[in-house]
Amino acid sequence: MTADLPVVRLVDLRETPLDVTEVLDAVDDRSVGGIDVFVGTVRDHDHDQGVTGLEYSAHPTALARLQEVAAGVAERYDVLALAAVHRVGRLEVGDVAVIVATATVHRSEAFEASRALIDELKETVPIWKHQLFTDGTEEWVGTPA
């Protein structure tokens, strides 16, 4: 691994479109044997309802929490490089909402680490989804009860 680079190389929340190439570049390393990337997009339906778009809102602590999640995954898995970026603001159907990537010596570790990263991000980072449905109704997802 490149000695002068940290394992957690890119963690951010952005209102601008996300770029898979930027994430791949962030985890690129000569010692890597496998890179696993997850790209989450806005789908056109949920709960048998049509979706017109959504809005993501983040608590002021969300970026710090995302950094903690990334560091925790890097510690628990044999990760050489890791990146995670999430959109906030208004997104349309088809837009990229989240990208996570892990780079490891072998593919199995990359798969496991990426799965842990996206699952923990979704479970613990305070980012809330406001879905807008084609029938004019709406739903908040992930908000505290």
C-alpha positions as a Markdown table, in Angstrom:
| # | Residue | x | y | z |
|---|---|---|---|---|
| 1 | Met | 0.0 | 0.0 | 0.0 |
| 2 | Thr | 1.1 | 3.5 | -0.6 |
| 3 | Ala | 2.5 | 4.5 | 2.8 |
| 4 | Asp | 1.6 | 8.2 | 2.6 |
| 5 | Leu | -2.1 | 7.7 | 1.9 |
| 6 | Pro | -4.7 | 7.0 | 4.6 |
| 7 | Val | -7.0 | 4.1 | 4.4 |
| 8 | Val | -10.1 | 6.3 | 4.5 |
| 9 | Arg | -9.5 | 8.4 | 1.5 |
| 10 | Leu | -12.8 | 10.1 | 0.6 |
| 11 | Val | -15.8 | 10.7 | 2.8 |
| 12 | Asp | -18.3 | 13.5 | 1.9 |
| 13 | Leu | -21.9 | 14.7 | 1.8 |
| 14 | Arg | -22.7 | 16.7 | -1.3 |
| 15 | Glu | -25.4 | 18.7 | -3.0 |
| 16 | Thr | -23.7 | 18.2 | -6.4 |
| 17 | Pro | -23.9 | 15.0 | -8.5 |
| 18 | Leu | -21.7 | 12.1 | -7.5 |
| 19 | Asp | -19.0 | 10.7 | -9.7 |
| 20 | Val | -18.1 | 7.0 | -9.7 |
| 21 | Thr | -14.7 | 7.8 | -11.3 |
| 22 | Glu | -13.8 | 10.1 | -8.5 |
| 23 | Val | -14.6 | 7.3 | -6.0 |
| 24 | Leu | -12.6 | 4.7 | -8.0 |
| 25 | Asp | -9.6 | 7.1 | -8.2 |
| 26 | Ala | -9.8 | 7.6 | -4.5 |
| 27 | Val | -9.4 | 3.9 | -3.7 |
| 28 | Asp | -6.8 | 3.1 | -6.5 |
| 29 | Asp | -3.7 | 1.6 | -5.2 |
| 30 | Arg | -1.0 | -0.6 | -6.7 |
| 31 | Ser | -1.3 | -3.2 | -3.8 |
| 32 | Val | -5.1 | -3.6 | -4.4 |
| 33 | Gly | -6.3 | -6.9 | -5.8 |
| 34 | Gly | -10.1 | -6.2 | -5.6 |
| 35 | Ile | -12.3 | -3.1 | -5.6 |
| 36 | Asp | -16.0 | -3.4 | -4.7 |
| 37 | Val | -18.2 | -0.4 | -5.6 |
| 38 | Phe | -21.9 | 0.0 | -4.6 |
| 39 | Val | -23.9 | 2.7 | -6.4 |
| 40 | Gly | -27.3 | 3.6 | -5.0 |
| 41 | Thr | -29.7 | 5.4 | -7.3 |
| 42 | Val | -33.2 | 6.9 | -7.0 |
| 43 | Arg | -35.7 | 4.4 | -8.3 |
| 44 | Asp | -39.1 | 5.2 | -9.9 |
| 45 | His | -41.1 | 3.3 | -7.3 |
| 46 | Asp | -41.4 | 2.3 | -3.7 |
| 47 | His | -44.1 | 0.4 | -1.7 |
| 48 | Asp | -46.0 | -0.1 | -5.0 |
| 49 | Gln | -46.2 | 3.6 | -5.6 |
| 50 | Gly | -44.6 | 5.7 | -8.3 |
| 51 | Val | -41.8 | 8.0 | -7.2 |
| 52 | Thr | -41.2 | 11.4 | -8.8 |
| 53 | Gly | -38.1 | 12.3 | -6.9 |
| 54 | Leu | -36.8 | 12.7 | -3.4 |
| 55 | Glu | -34.9 | 15.0 | -1.1 |
| 56 | Tyr | -32.2 | 14.0 | 1.3 |
| 57 | Ser | -31.6 | 16.0 | 4.5 |
| 58 | Ala | -28.7 | 15.5 | 6.8 |
| 59 | His | -28.2 | 16.3 | 10.5 |
| 60 | Pro | -25.3 | 18.6 | 11.1 |
| 61 | Thr | -23.4 | 15.6 | 12.7 |
| 62 | Ala | -24.0 | 13.4 | 9.6 |
| 63 | Leu | -20.5 | 13.9 | 8.0 |
| 64 | Ala | -18.7 | 13.3 | 11.3 |
| 65 | Arg | -20.8 | 10.1 | 11.8 |
| 66 | Leu | -20.1 | 9.0 | 8.2 |
| 67 | Gln | -16.4 | 9.4 | 8.9 |
| 68 | Glu | -16.7 | 7.3 | 12.1 |
| 69 | Val | -18.5 | 4.6 | 10.1 |
| 70 | Ala | -15.8 | 4.6 | 7.5 |
| 71 | Ala | -13.1 | 4.4 | 10.0 |
| 72 | Gly | -14.8 | 1.6 | 11.9 |
| 73 | Val | -15.2 | -0.5 | 8.7 |
| 74 | Ala | -11.6 | 0.2 | 7.8 |
| 75 | Glu | -10.6 | -1.1 | 11.3 |
| 76 | Arg | -12.8 | -4.2 | 11.2 |
| 77 | Tyr | -12.0 | -5.4 | 7.7 |
| 78 | Asp | -8.7 | -5.8 | 5.9 |
| 79 | Val | -9.2 | -2.7 | 3.8 |
| 80 | Leu | -6.4 | -0.9 | 2.0 |
| 81 | Ala | -8.6 | 2.0 | 0.8 |
| 82 | Leu | -12.1 | 3.1 | 1.4 |
| 83 | Ala | -14.4 | 5.9 | 0.1 |
| 84 | Ala | -18.1 | 6.9 | 0.8 |
| 85 | Val | -20.0 | 9.9 | -0.6 |
| 86 | His | -23.8 | 10.6 | -0.2 |
| 87 | Arg | -26.0 | 13.2 | -1.9 |
| 88 | Val | -28.2 | 15.7 | 0.0 |
| 89 | Gly | -30.8 | 17.9 | -1.5 |
| 90 | Arg | -33.3 | 17.3 | -4.3 |
| 91 | Leu | -32.7 | 14.2 | -6.5 |
| 92 | Glu | -34.6 | 13.0 | -9.6 |
| 93 | Val | -35.3 | 9.4 | -10.6 |
| 94 | Gly | -32.1 | 7.9 | -11.9 |
| 95 | Asp | -29.8 | 10.2 | -10.0 |
| 96 | Val | -26.9 | 8.6 | -8.0 |
| 97 | Ala | -27.7 | 9.0 | -4.3 |
| 98 | Val | -24.7 | 7.2 | -2.7 |
| 99 | Ile | -21.4 | 5.6 | -3.7 |
| 100 | Val | -19.2 | 3.4 | -1.4 |
| 101 | Ala | -16.1 | 1.6 | -2.4 |
| 102 | Thr | -13.6 | -0.6 | -0.7 |
| 103 | Ala | -10.3 | -1.9 | -2.0 |
| 104 | Thr | -8.6 | -5.0 | -0.6 |
| 105 | Val | -6.0 | -7.6 | -1.5 |
| 106 | His | -8.7 | -10.1 | -2.3 |
| 107 | Arg | -12.3 | -9.8 | -3.7 |
| 108 | Ser | -14.1 | -11.5 | -0.8 |
| 109 | Glu | -12.9 | -8.9 | 1.7 |
| 110 | Ala | -13.9 | -6.1 | -0.6 |
| 111 | Phe | -17.4 | -7.5 | -1.0 |
| 112 | Glu | -17.8 | -7.9 | 2.8 |
| 113 | Ala | -16.4 | -4.5 | 3.6 |
| 114 | Ser | -18.6 | -2.7 | 1.1 |
| 115 | Arg | -21.7 | -4.4 | 2.4 |
| 116 | Ala | -20.8 | -3.5 | 5.9 |
| 117 | Leu | -20.1 | 0.1 | 4.9 |
| 118 | Ile | -23.4 | 0.7 | 3.1 |
| 119 | Asp | -25.4 | -1.1 | 5.7 |
| 120 | Glu | -23.9 | 0.7 | 8.6 |
| 121 | Leu | -24.2 | 4.1 | 6.7 |
| 122 | Lys | -27.9 | 3.5 | 6.1 |
| 123 | Glu | -28.5 | 2.3 | 9.7 |
| 124 | Thr | -26.6 | 4.9 | 11.7 |
| 125 | Val | -25.8 | 8.1 | 9.7 |
| 126 | Pro | -28.5 | 10.7 | 10.3 |
| 127 | Ile | -29.5 | 11.2 | 6.6 |
| 128 | Trp | -33.3 | 11.3 | 6.0 |
| 129 | Lys | -35.1 | 10.6 | 2.8 |
| 130 | His | -38.2 | 12.6 | 1.8 |
| 131 | Gln | -39.9 | 10.6 | -1.0 |
| 132 | Leu | -42.3 | 12.3 | -3.3 |
| 133 | Phe | -44.9 | 10.0 | -4.9 |
| 134 | Thr | -46.7 | 10.4 | -8.3 |
| 135 | Asp | -50.1 | 10.6 | -6.5 |
| 136 | Gly | -49.1 | 13.7 | -4.6 |
| 137 | Thr | -48.4 | 11.9 | -1.3 |
| 138 | Glu | -45.0 | 11.9 | 0.4 |
| 139 | Glu | -43.1 | 9.9 | 3.0 |
| 140 | Trp | -40.1 | 10.5 | 5.3 |
| 141 | Val | -37.8 | 7.6 | 5.7 |
| 142 | Gly | -35.1 | 7.2 | 8.3 |
| 143 | Thr | -36.3 | 10.0 | 10.6 |
| 144 | Pro | -36.2 | 9.5 | 14.3 |
| 145 | Ala | -39.5 | 8.2 | 15.8 |
